[in-house]
C-alpha cells in the first residue's frame, strides 16, 4: 500500500530541508507527531535511528536508509511481517520555491493488513505534516 501527498512551499529547498531534517522539532509544527528522539549523535545520515511517537500509532524506531542532502531522505521501520517506509522529497521549482512530496509505503506479508488498519489515519497525518512543514518553512505559526 502506498499513500502520498505533496505541497508547494514558498521557501527555498535549503530552508525546507533545514526544517525537515530537524526531526526532533517536528512535534512543534505537526500534531501528527507527539515526540521524536534521536538514538544517535550527529547530523541525520544513512544509518541514523530515530524513535517516533504518534497519536494512535505504536511508537516505532525508524532507520534512515537513504539521504541526499537538501533533496530527500527515506527512513523505514521494520516489524515482523511488514516494513513501513517514509519518503521525504524536496524538489526545487523554477521560481525558487519548493515542492515537497511525502510518501508512505507499507509492504511485506502483513503490509496490506497494516495499510488497512492505519491507511486513513496515515493519510490524515501526511496532510497534517505537509501543512505544518509548509507553515514552519514559510515562517508562519
C-alpha positions as a Markdown table, in Angstrom:
| # | Residue | x | y | z |
|---|---|---|---|---|
| 1 | Unk | 0.0 | 0.0 | 0.0 |
| 2 | Unk | 1.3 | 3.5 | -0.9 |
| 3 | Unk | 0.0 | 6.8 | 0.3 |
| 4 | Unk | 1.3 | 10.2 | -0.7 |
| 5 | Unk | 0.7 | 13.9 | -0.6 |
| 6 | Unk | 2.6 | 17.0 | -1.9 |
| 7 | Unk | 2.6 | 20.7 | -1.1 |
| 8 | Unk | 4.3 | 23.7 | -2.7 |
| 9 | Unk | 6.2 | 25.8 | -0.1 |
| 10 | Unk | 7.1 | 29.4 | -0.6 |
| 11 | Unk | 10.6 | 28.9 | 0.7 |
| 12 | Unk | 13.9 | 27.7 | -0.7 |
| 13 | Unk | 14.7 | 24.0 | -0.8 |
| 14 | Unk | 17.5 | 24.7 | 1.6 |
| 15 | Unk | 15.1 | 26.2 | 4.1 |
| 16 | Unk | 12.6 | 23.4 | 3.7 |
| 17 | Unk | 15.4 | 20.9 | 4.2 |
| 18 | Unk | 16.6 | 22.5 | 7.4 |
| 19 | Unk | 13.1 | 22.2 | 8.9 |
| 20 | Unk | 12.6 | 18.7 | 7.5 |
| 21 | Unk | 15.8 | 17.1 | 8.9 |
| 22 | Unk | 15.5 | 18.8 | 12.3 |
| 23 | Unk | 13.3 | 15.8 | 13.2 |
| 24 | Unk | 13.3 | 16.3 | 16.9 |
| 25 | Unk | 11.4 | 19.6 | 16.4 |
| 26 | Unk | 8.6 | 18.0 | 14.3 |
| 27 | Unk | 6.2 | 18.0 | 17.3 |
| 28 | Unk | 6.4 | 21.8 | 17.3 |
| 29 | Unk | 4.8 | 22.1 | 13.8 |
| 30 | Unk | 2.6 | 19.0 | 13.4 |
| 31 | Unk | 0.1 | 17.5 | 15.8 |
| 32 | Unk | 0.6 | 14.1 | 14.0 |
| 33 | Unk | 3.8 | 13.6 | 15.9 |
| 34 | Unk | 4.0 | 13.5 | 19.7 |
| 35 | Unk | 7.7 | 13.1 | 20.1 |
| 36 | Unk | 10.8 | 12.3 | 18.1 |
| 37 | Unk | 14.0 | 11.2 | 19.8 |
| 38 | Unk | 17.3 | 10.7 | 18.0 |
| 39 | Unk | 19.0 | 7.5 | 19.1 |
| 40 | Unk | 22.5 | 8.6 | 17.9 |
| 41 | Unk | 24.5 | 11.8 | 17.6 |
| 42 | Unk | 25.5 | 14.0 | 14.7 |
| 43 | Unk | 23.5 | 15.1 | 11.7 |
| 44 | Unk | 20.8 | 12.9 | 10.2 |
| 45 | Unk | 22.6 | 10.4 | 7.9 |
| 46 | Unk | 22.2 | 7.0 | 6.5 |
| 47 | Unk | 22.1 | 4.6 | 9.4 |
| 48 | Unk | 20.7 | 7.2 | 11.9 |
| 49 | Unk | 18.0 | 5.7 | 14.1 |
| 50 | Unk | 15.0 | 7.7 | 15.4 |
| 51 | Unk | 12.2 | 6.8 | 17.8 |
| 52 | Unk | 8.9 | 8.4 | 16.6 |
| 53 | Unk | 5.8 | 8.5 | 18.7 |
| 54 | Unk | 2.5 | 9.4 | 17.0 |
| 55 | Unk | -1.1 | 9.6 | 18.4 |
| 56 | Unk | -3.0 | 6.3 | 17.9 |
| 57 | Unk | 0.1 | 4.5 | 16.3 |
| 58 | Unk | 2.6 | 2.5 | 18.4 |
| 59 | Unk | 6.0 | 4.2 | 18.9 |
| 60 | Unk | 8.4 | 2.9 | 16.3 |
| 61 | Unk | 12.1 | 3.1 | 15.6 |
| 62 | Unk | 13.0 | 4.3 | 12.1 |
| 63 | Unk | 16.3 | 3.9 | 10.4 |
| 64 | Unk | 17.5 | 6.3 | 7.7 |
| 65 | Unk | 18.1 | 4.2 | 4.6 |
| 66 | Unk | 18.8 | 6.9 | 2.0 |
| 67 | Unk | 19.7 | 10.6 | 2.2 |
| 68 | Unk | 20.6 | 13.1 | -0.4 |
| 69 | Unk | 21.4 | 16.5 | 1.3 |
| 70 | Unk | 19.0 | 19.3 | 0.5 |
| 71 | Unk | 16.9 | 16.9 | -1.5 |
| 72 | Unk | 15.5 | 13.7 | 0.0 |
| 73 | Unk | 15.6 | 11.2 | 2.8 |
| 74 | Unk | 13.9 | 7.9 | 3.4 |
| 75 | Unk | 13.6 | 6.0 | 6.7 |
| 76 | Unk | 11.9 | 2.7 | 7.5 |
| 77 | Unk | 10.6 | 0.8 | 10.4 |
| 78 | Unk | 10.7 | -3.0 | 10.2 |
| 79 | Unk | 8.4 | -5.3 | 12.2 |
| 80 | Unk | 7.7 | -9.0 | 11.9 |
| 81 | Unk | 5.8 | -9.3 | 8.6 |
| 82 | Unk | 5.9 | -5.7 | 7.5 |
| 83 | Unk | 8.0 | -2.7 | 6.6 |
| 84 | Unk | 6.9 | 0.9 | 6.7 |
| 85 | Unk | 9.0 | 3.3 | 4.6 |
| 86 | Unk | 8.5 | 7.1 | 4.7 |
| 87 | Unk | 9.9 | 9.1 | 1.9 |
| 88 | Unk | 10.5 | 12.9 | 2.2 |
| 89 | Unk | 11.5 | 14.7 | -1.1 |
| 90 | Unk | 12.2 | 18.4 | -1.7 |
| 91 | Unk | 12.1 | 19.4 | -5.3 |
| 92 | Unk | 13.3 | 22.9 | -6.3 |
| 93 | Unk | 10.8 | 24.8 | -8.5 |
| 94 | Unk | 11.9 | 27.4 | -11.2 |
| 95 | Unk | 10.7 | 30.3 | -9.1 |
| 96 | Unk | 13.0 | 29.5 | -6.1 |
| 97 | Unk | 10.2 | 27.8 | -4.1 |
| 98 | Unk | 10.0 | 24.1 | -3.2 |
| 99 | Unk | 7.6 | 21.2 | -3.9 |
| 100 | Unk | 7.6 | 18.6 | -1.1 |
| 101 | Unk | 6.4 | 15.1 | -1.6 |
| 102 | Unk | 5.7 | 12.9 | 1.4 |
| 103 | Unk | 5.0 | 9.2 | 0.8 |
| 104 | Unk | 4.5 | 6.2 | 3.0 |
| 105 | Unk | 4.8 | 2.7 | 1.6 |
| 106 | Unk | 3.6 | -0.3 | 3.7 |
| 107 | Unk | 5.0 | -3.6 | 2.4 |
| 108 | Unk | 5.7 | -7.2 | 3.4 |
| 109 | Unk | 3.4 | -10.2 | 4.0 |
| 110 | Unk | 1.4 | -8.2 | 6.5 |
| 111 | Unk | 1.8 | -4.8 | 4.8 |
| 112 | Unk | -1.8 | -4.9 | 3.5 |
| 113 | Unk | -3.1 | -5.5 | 6.9 |
| 114 | Unk | -1.1 | -2.7 | 8.4 |
| 115 | Unk | -2.3 | -0.5 | 5.5 |
| 116 | Unk | -5.9 | -1.3 | 6.2 |
| 117 | Unk | -5.5 | -0.7 | 9.9 |
| 118 | Unk | -3.7 | 2.6 | 9.6 |
| 119 | Unk | -4.4 | 3.8 | 6.0 |
| 120 | Unk | -6.9 | 6.6 | 6.7 |
| 121 | Unk | -5.0 | 7.8 | 9.7 |
| 122 | Unk | -1.8 | 7.8 | 7.8 |
| 123 | Unk | -3.5 | 9.9 | 5.0 |
| 124 | Unk | -4.6 | 12.5 | 7.6 |
| 125 | Unk | -1.2 | 12.6 | 9.2 |
| 126 | Unk | 0.5 | 13.1 | 5.8 |
| 127 | Unk | -1.8 | 16.1 | 5.2 |
| 128 | Unk | -1.1 | 17.5 | 8.6 |
| 129 | Unk | 2.7 | 17.1 | 8.2 |
| 130 | Unk | 2.6 | 18.7 | 4.7 |
| 131 | Unk | 0.6 | 21.7 | 6.1 |
| 132 | Unk | 2.8 | 22.0 | 9.2 |
| 133 | Unk | 6.0 | 21.8 | 7.2 |
| 134 | Unk | 4.8 | 24.5 | 4.8 |
| 135 | Unk | 3.8 | 26.8 | 7.6 |
| 136 | Unk | 7.0 | 26.3 | 9.5 |
| 137 | Unk | 9.3 | 26.7 | 6.4 |
| 138 | Unk | 7.4 | 29.8 | 5.4 |
| 139 | Unk | 7.8 | 31.3 | 8.8 |
| 140 | Unk | 4.2 | 31.1 | 9.8 |
| 141 | Unk | 2.9 | 29.6 | 13.1 |
